[in-house]
Amino acid sequence: MKILKKILLATDFSNCSENMVQNAIDIAKLFESKIILIHVLPDQIKNDKVKTMIKGAAESQLDLIKEKIEKDGVETNKPIIKFGNHFDKIIQVSNKEDVNLIIIGAGAKLKKDTFKLGTTAEKLVRRSDKPVLVVKKGSNLKNIKSILCPVDFSEESTLALNNSINIARRYNAKLIILGVLEPGKLGFKGLKLKWDEIDALNKVNFEKEMASYLESFNLIDVNFKSIIKTGDPAKKILRTIKKRNSDLLVMGSSGKSNFHRMIMGSVTEKVIREVPCSFLTLKTVNAIHINIEPRIRDIEEHFKDAKQLVEDGFYDEAIAEYQTCLKINDMHIPSLNGLSKLYKKMGDTKLAGEYKKIAHEVIVRLWDDKIEREARKFYKF
């Protein structure tokens, strides 16, 4: 059972690429993912002999990275080399291979560029429909302790928050859910109104909306905190990252605007110019989703998947796997106990009690059968 099946790792052999590769390996090991390597070469090389030499050198370096990935026990395949525009080719391959996530280094900016982010990474964030994880130089994503997810109640931020919750579960990390309320006077500077009163009323409504919004997410057993700030969204996000020492930022890369909502597209652009940590952007596609292979498996595999699904917060899917175990063996006590504990966690005490009772009855029945068999052996019935 995999929830992040394929990772496309785009490497440029720069000084920070070794750190990026190690981060990709660590993520792949945690999520049991396959890594697909890609390197894009410029297409302005006209001399065929030179082109062949450069391609050969790139293949040799990719083979070394492939060897490292395999040595660390992560599945990979033959590296991909393309000639052309970097971000265009990465996007094409990501769609062709149907990857769940693109990982790229932050790169280096041009001197005249306003972005601290490398040009390829910045354009990839803008144009890719696939989730993009940009790894900052020096980042260590093996031990993520704090994740920040800003929300504006849009579909994009909902996507980001769902993925943040799943990542927080796997890393056992603290999740900070941030809502930013823009002061009302920003749009009505010329009007003489009691802005303090208006902002106070808006904050009350915002807090209610945030509380209602979070009710639709499964945050059981997640170490999270919801906070609300007032001010410029981009500035508040960056300050929160620094204050909370966040290891990872997860954001929707576009969004809706309303009187007190963030305009997520422009906010994302502002944030990634200065963000000090690695970040994941999402538009319309989940990075993390369930992928249970449709093959015949034994009861222990189904049970193992069920337990992992519970840990990842996919409760309905976990119930289905426990039920599959019971179809194979209707007296499978671990599955009966698992269902009882899960329903209790979900607040359904009635079903929790029913499965606990069934498990107890099965134990008694098995015990009685064992006593009877021992008695028959002793008395030689």
C-alpha positions, 0 to 999 in steps of 0.5 A: 500500500503506497500513498506516494507512488512516484517521485520525479527527481530533477537534478542539475548536478549543482553543488547542492544536488547531493543534498537534494538527492539525499532528501529525495531518498529519505522521502522515498523511503518513508513513503515507499516511493519509486524515484524517476531521475531526469536531467535536462540538457540545453538544446542549442548544442549544434555539433553532434559530436559535442552533443554526444560527449555531453550526453555521455558525461550526463549519463555517467553522473546520473548512473552514479546517482542511480547507484546511490538510490538503489544502494539505499534500498529505493526503487528507481529505473533508467535515468531520463535525459532530455534536450530542451527547455528545462521546466517544459521537459520536466513537466512533460515527463511528469505527465507522461510518467504520471508522477505524484510529486516533482522534487527540484532544488531551489537552484541559483537566481540570476543577478537581475532576478527578483526571485531568490528561487532559481529560474527553473524552480520558479517557472516549474512552481508556476506552470506545473499541475503536479505538486512541486517540492522545492528543496532549499540548500542545507535542508534536512527533510528526514526529520521534519518537526514543524510544518506550516500550512496557510489556508484561505478556505479555497479548494487549493488550500484545502488540497494543501491542508489535506496533504499537510495532515498526511505528511504530519502523520508520517513524520509525527510533526507538529502542524501549524494551520495559519489563517491571515485576516487582512485589515478592512481598511486596506481596501477602503483607505479614504473612508472615515470609519471605526476601523478597529471595530470593523476589524474586531468584527471581521476577526470574530467572523474569521475565527468562526469560519476557521473553526467551521472549516477545520471541522471537515478535516480528520485531525484526530491524533494530529499534533496541530495548532490553528492560529490567526494573524492580522496583516499582510498575508505574505509577511505573516506567513514568512514571520510565522515560518521563522518564529515557529522554525518551520521545516516545511511550508505547504501551500496552494499555488492559486486561490480565490479572493474575498473581503478577508481572504488571501489571494493565494496565487500572488501570496505564493509568489511573494512567499517563495521569493523569501521563504527560508525553508523547503516548500511544497506547492499544490494546485489541483492534484494531491501529492499523497493519495492511496494506492492499494494494488488490486492483487491477491494478498494474504491476510497479514498484508491486508492487516498491515495495510489497515494499520498503516491506513489508520496511522495515516488517517485514512479511516474509511479505507482502513475499515475496508481492509479490516473487513477484507481480513474478516472475509478471509477469516471471520475469527481474525481477532487482530482485525476485530480489535482493530475495528473496535479501536478505530470506531472508538477513535472515530467516536462511534462507541456503538460499533466499537462495543459491538466489535469488542464483544465479537472479539471477546466471543471469538476468544472464548470460543477458541479457548473452549475449543482448545480445552475440548481438544485437550480434554479429548486427548487426555480422556482419549475420546 
